[in-house]
Amino acid sequence: MPTITVKARGLKVYDPRDGSTAWSDNPALCLRDFLTNTRYGAAIPETAIDDDSFSESANYCDELVTFKNSDGVEYQAKRYTCNGVLNPDDGALENTKRILSAFRGIPVFSGGKWRLVVDKPDVADFEFTEENIIGSWSFSGSSKRSIVNQVRARFYDAALDSEDTMTVVSVGDYIEEDGQIFEQDVYYPLTNDLTRANILAQHYLKQARQGLAVSLSATLEALALDVGDVVSITHPTPGWEAKPFRVQKLELEAADKIRVTLSEYDDSVYTFDVLTPPAIPDTNLPDPFSSPPPSGLTLESGTEHLQVTASGTVITRMLAQWAAAPSTFVDTYEVAYKLSAASGWTSFETSERQHYFTPVSDGHAYDVRVRAVYYNGRRSSWIEVSNYMVVGKTEPPAAPTSFSFASQRDYTREFSWTLNTADPDVAGYQIRFSTTLTDEWDAMTPMHLGLLVSSPWETNILNAGTYRFAIKTVDTTGNESATAKYITATLEESPASNILLARYPRLEGWPGTITNGYVLPNSNDIESTDSTTWDDLEVDAASWDAWLLWGIDGDDLTYQYSDIDLGLVLTFRPMLSAQADGAIVYEINHSQDNATWSGWITPTAEIDARYIKVRITVTGEAPRIQSMTILLSGQKITEDISDLDTSTLSATYRTVAGDIRLPIKTTFATIKSVQVALQNTGAGWSWELIDKQTTTGPRIKIYDNTGTLADATIDATIKGY
């Protein structure tokens, strides 16, 4: 009988692409055969296999690609193959993992079927943004324990009669960046050639460097995704703009949202070249593969680094400087910065050894790092400065040169000021007041919200009385002038018009809440409780005389009037006054919907509200409240006069040409402002406000371009109460 020699290639497997059954080293087809085989495989019914995805994966594995062998010679071969021996005793799960390792396969169970996805380069066609991300989300990065910069890969090399072989793949840039070697072992039991083992090991190493994972809840739009899809995230919280990720897991979290787990994606993971430079022989020439980092990174900020724009806006900048890397092969430097509390870095390249970062925020901590970029593309390790606190403009602006007060004929209070030398970054001015005539700025109360931008400023906010006023300059950085300008002024009673509401708590029996006090039955005053106790005596504790002679130490006394409902949202000016022993602080808390409240504030401006809370706090040695008045004064009134030819006015309103009173039809108690627009008069014409008379109308004068009184056609707007 003749001797027959055969070479066993392996099992025949079914190919869903053409319906044939034949030997194949295509890993996608081998996996399908193993999953469906009832004798040595996982015994999954063929009806539960998504053949379209297996066919697509098989085509990807069969594509001819160009490889380089260890000698640098290029050749073409299939992208992935699967050759080796499986032991059924090792179990279906373990053997499935071994087949998947040969081509970076990912099995996915979706819609009642098993799909196959190959980890390969892809383009994101779905974007997560603030529109479809719901609620909170989490990030996690690689721990130091999971860092990899060198991989030892075991495989069975067909060129060495399938001998158990080891290959080592490392990336020098990663090792230099990490400062030491972090090695990991991997096993490719069904890969039988050195080139593919190197490629798979390099894939593993690079993917391990992409350690960022994200877990988020999304709208039902995410139902369009499958595990293995590449998506992008654009979101201001981490500072990402179309950052790519691969979908790892999808779960229905609720009826209207999906939980999505993502892993970081980078195209560079899928490059095939695995090059190890030859050892550099001993020589006195510089080593082109050495990539030392720069040194001496320092950060600076403050007044000398500010940038002032033509409009006066001040931009805070942070200067980074460093010493050159000790190498002649440095091309540029990569610099990066981020808020210390953030995760995403913003990078720049520069050929200089310094860089300005802008804009940055005053009073915030930043991290900055720098590394050298070499002509051969290598990058050094980073040098870094962490938690640097940025300082903006520290030099205060100049204080106002003058500050004055005048009471107009209609009782309007007018504050005026000058600033001889104004810095270009002056943002405005703040005026404060005090009833205690103090010269301590921090102890005074702001008269207005925001900043005043021009002088003069008119207001009727405060009640009659003697006050101490102060003004400071404020720049665009928020710095106040080092000193304030102070004046003392006595305000006459401001006429209250269009009274919406008047309340006199004393006459009503003090409705509301009293804190640290009680109503005296005989006088009907509110008196504070005394916080002095027997234990406070520093003399003989048994001495009753000492107790009687002990001074009063009254608590801060607060009275809050019953809540007020105006019935609808109105514009008004709160006018609060009180007679009390001690320093008085007036506060209101207002709302338009009884849900969102302003918080307790000092009433210094008009308010739009329906619901109001009012309280006063009296401090001193023996606080006491004798009376209180609450007035809500005047909705703002506006009257518009259009196309008025002043030459047609009667003698009641027109004294001579150009000297007129505006014929108002609205009854004003106080006129706050008058605005006039001259029509078709040409350049050089002007107008002047003479008074704000409320009975016969405000008086104005109109001048032509020679300064002579003249009639004109005008539009006017009068505002008041």
Steps between C-alpha positions, in 0.01 A plus 500: 500500500649838404598747769282810489618829651255783557524853637197576712401864450206504739123487526265586221278792594185650355533830311171701503632726226462232229345204684809282457661274760878474473821541695570861591733685734265799503447570875143629456397175327686290757318682778161441335576130469607473863196690632251281311669160541318273742790257552801715584356852491243723671193331338332829406218447245585632154176696510654704783800602287498830308670377183516849347732623775711182483529541122605863535762405759626213282548738206700736721726216616557379140605843368857501369718751680868587480715374785867545583703214634777538756747576219287787374388313185142572395259225398124455462286262701157467656443745783414233760519119504419233756725194531542276800350233721214529748433257782123455562577424864603865547137606465303691241559843657879466518526362146277780369736756656797328332342525155403864560859583598615419145311791343383734780144375464211618716187279538178692558161352597232733362145447384508130588805428283875486533676764291872529433689828497870541426690768688611705201528866400165666447341842461257643754154555352321573830577785739416532870441861606320693772182439298494121538703444821268478801604580856837418650774296336827354618857469375775262602859484386780249515660432833877482521465125550340465154756710311677301225799608290645159411327173407640146494287295261499117490399324179578181305732588209433290189845597368649317800280187475234663719742547786376697800659839425523838674518844334539832682333820380568835667459870422796711607293817530270330747790371710659846511168656588438247780855514635534120520393179325150368573482157338208267443473147358241408236424166333397441136455120478347506148749743342787320327727767351726770645363794302138451605605435859689831498199678350257358755740583784539855377121534475472377856769739626357808329144418603616466860623859482146612413379446854216752519155349556169686506161397635200716419123498467362601161167555332339229293703624201770264629281202398644549152843390628656157523789378711820566306375818332727804508333816630618847602434722805483878490442651843630808689540325838812299404577744216458238223435584137401192297721270713459142369400197708394142430173363639566216746159449659137608455233453768139615524511708819140625503209539265655811351878466531788270414816436706803510271851385589780630275875450471749744353567460127807607300579425133871467581426173681448328165831578328689186396868596505694359792850640469784457744794729421839329488727549796712814475870409489740666739593838350561856600207616283174595677243223532208586267273262691562669833219743589571675830235741631535875558541623857430790734134563415373817671167684484426870547190723495396835640489864398814495283358219285157652434381581149286813465287523184411823322156492667660489844428133563771338709593142409684291757789294366726232646863479383680165491880495465746209498861408430591326174519123477868392490500374140585635155209309345214699657253626239227669709340487843149381578338699780162418653281644772172432678306602806627287786143381563450401132614192309556611140825668394534773235832478312712734288834465323764771506861539395557742789578415861203694633128521431211723611176318584190714454230544603535369854281579800616695803510304823483158330760223523662370179730212403763557229732248339772516232692242301751509217407386147792360300568499125450123487148541647592376846373690801666536835333437832292786642614748761207648690396767748169430678247715686647837402264775619454767230520861613337767284539873531611581853556875470181683605349778286518863604230624738258776389650848531178667618160390632199724568127496570227744395124504551306610191194723505275197459675336799692260276832407664797537265848358563791625288867403483813547290809290431790704362702207365284204401672172417376340175364203697269697730171308507300742715438629850329382815330727753428384856321660792480476877269643762774479764726751317784249489808525281534122477421393143430137591247607764296704249208381283501511117242747359456321168544172318792470258716802417427861408666592171456877480453810714260639615269234646150580623309299759213537745555169675595599855272647761562847639787529747872559537727244332866435437567422132812355336604423142768271357626426149473139376700358207409221257694249711284582802768691691376796704697820551714483812319796656147640484376858477264583791233767549224560755162624376154563642218378275162671496183293487449356152136538387328165483270476199251243388509325836424135435507392861552652845547295816555614860593187699484667842137604445420146383642340814833396347372212280769260385805356674722644774843341551694563823236739631149554633229771505490710815135501616497862624695685227429265206871521410698193400793445734785252458564218739810526718758228436672561836480199733588439863812315384627819332561668838869538569451601865343315791241276336285519810482879494151614403623859492756407236224350288287814524794720401602280207474686165248410232631287213210482259488250216469617138129571458317401180140575406349350183164632384231260376543393137345741247316392181432786255268285288709540182854586397558875533794737464556702816755666724507372859533777759572369850551704814509431872562660834731284709779500757806361321627456146224403254538269200204496257451190283242361260455164327279500191357260244279507194362148537536416873751232400820673391612765748767767475646432843530768766636823351520867593230684297693743278317483166165446333358150533270290283318264734169375635607340829707693755659423835629795707723493807719730705788407727610730782840456665661668798521473877123511556316470164142628503245578225244776559334520156530393139351615166482295179417690178501358148518800271408551140490298187721660239308724257619567146355751252616524138452814289555448127554740207445816706562820299597743776414804286130404517480500881284759674638766730420272793781269392721726282662815635719572198634292214686198638399563866208267571327280752407151390115471493464191718158341544594257778487599866849455644594534864868489410670508161811287505640551149435684175638388164465710182582408138533785246372412153682598178691789656847422371826499689567732791146533638447428869247517781514578872276389788415801718266337755271202561182687586213255544206743473573701184748251355881478487673805354760454225698731273598417141809652335600502133856447379589862586378466858187709435160398638294345218184297447515143371293187457573264789419167662505489881474231769418595860540245780403533862248403767 
